[in-house]
């Protein structure tokens, strides 16, 4: 999860376990966090597919730092415009390389009243 606010990006790392299988563990619970939200900030939920995609001139991974920079650069746009730009950036990076994994990136804007707006599919 990434939070973009005040021209900065904060990554919140989740638990490493999948929801569907906890490998026989019986007394396991997922971490719970309370994160204060600020108006006009964005929350993005993502799989690792975007950052792990190989491409570019050298056939290297996109990486989390580059994804964070991209999210920050697009945060002044409306959610639908972000969707278009993220798609263009992903396809341009991937180029002729095969897509390696599932790619999911969902964004929510916190409106001036501190409420979440309608989620957008990115």
C-alpha positions in Angstrom: 0.0 0.0 0.0 1.2 3.5 -0.8 0.0 6.8 0.6 0.7 9.9 -1.4 0.3 13.2 0.4 2.0 16.5 0.6 4.3 15.6 -2.3 5.7 12.5 -0.6 5.1 8.8 -0.8 4.9 6.4 2.1 5.0 2.6 1.5 3.1 0.5 4.0 4.3 -3.1 3.7 1.8 -5.9 4.3 2.1 -9.3 5.8 3.9 -11.8 3.5 1.2 -14.5 3.9 -1.5 -15.1 1.3 -5.1 -14.9 2.4 -5.9 -18.3 0.9 -3.2 -20.3 2.7 -1.4 -19.9 6.0 0.7 -23.1 5.6 -0.9 -25.0 8.5 -0.6 -22.2 11.0 -3.5 -22.2 13.4 -2.9 -19.2 15.6 -2.2 -16.6 13.0 -3.6 -13.1 12.6 -2.8 -10.4 10.0 -1.3 -7.1 11.2 -3.8 -4.3 11.7 -2.8 -0.6 11.4 -4.6 2.6 11.9 -3.3 5.3 9.5 -4.5 8.9 9.8 -5.8 10.1 6.4 -5.4 13.6 5.2 -7.6 15.5 2.7 -6.5 15.4 -0.9 -4.2 12.4 -0.4 -4.3 9.2 -2.3 -4.2 5.6 -1.1 -3.0 3.0 -3.6 -3.2 -0.8 -3.1 -1.0 -2.9 -5.4 0.2 -6.3 -6.1 3.9 -6.7 -6.9 3.2 -7.2 -10.6 3.8 -3.6 -11.7 7.1 -3.2 -9.9 8.3 -6.7 -10.9 7.6 -6.2 -14.6 10.8 -6.4 -16.7 11.2 -3.9 -19.6 12.8 -0.7 -20.6 15.9 -0.5 -22.6 17.9 -3.0 -20.4 15.1 -5.5 -19.7 15.2 -4.8 -15.9 12.4 -4.7 -13.3 10.4 -1.5 -13.0 11.0 -1.5 -9.2 9.1 0.0 -6.2 11.1 3.3 -6.2 10.2 4.0 -9.8 6.5 3.1 -9.1 6.5 5.5 -6.1 7.9 8.3 -8.3 5.3 7.6 -10.9 2.4 7.6 -8.4 3.7 10.9 -7.0 4.0 12.5 -10.4 0.4 11.5 -11.3 -1.2 12.4 -7.9 -2.3 15.9 -9.1 -4.4 14.2 -11.9 -8.0 13.0 -11.5 -8.3 9.3 -10.9 -9.5 8.5 -14.4 -6.5 10.3 -15.9 -4.2 8.5 -13.5 -5.6 5.2 -14.8 -4.8 6.1 -18.4 -1.3 7.3 -17.6 -0.5 4.3 -15.5 -1.6 2.0 -18.3 0.5 3.9 -20.8 3.5 3.8 -18.6 3.2 0.1 -17.9 2.8 -0.8 -21.6 5.7 1.5 -22.6 7.9 -0.1 -19.9 6.9 -3.7 -20.8 7.4 -3.1 -24.5 7.9 -6.4 -26.3 8.5 -8.3 -23.0 5.8 -10.7 -21.8 3.8 -9.8 -18.8 5.3 -11.8 -15.9 2.6 -11.6 -13.2 -0.9 -10.3 -12.4 -0.9 -6.5 -12.1 -3.4 -4.8 -9.8 -3.2 -1.2 -8.8 -6.3 0.4 -7.1 -6.4 4.0 -5.9 -8.7 6.0 -3.6 -8.7 9.7 -3.2 -9.5 11.2 0.2 -11.7 14.3 -0.5 -11.4 17.6 1.3 -13.9 16.5 3.9 -11.6 13.6 4.8 -13.9 11.0 3.2 -12.9 8.4 0.6 -14.1 9.1 -2.9 -15.5 6.5 -5.2 -12.6 4.0 -5.9 -11.0 4.1 -9.3 -9.6 1.2 -11.2 -6.0 1.9 -12.1 
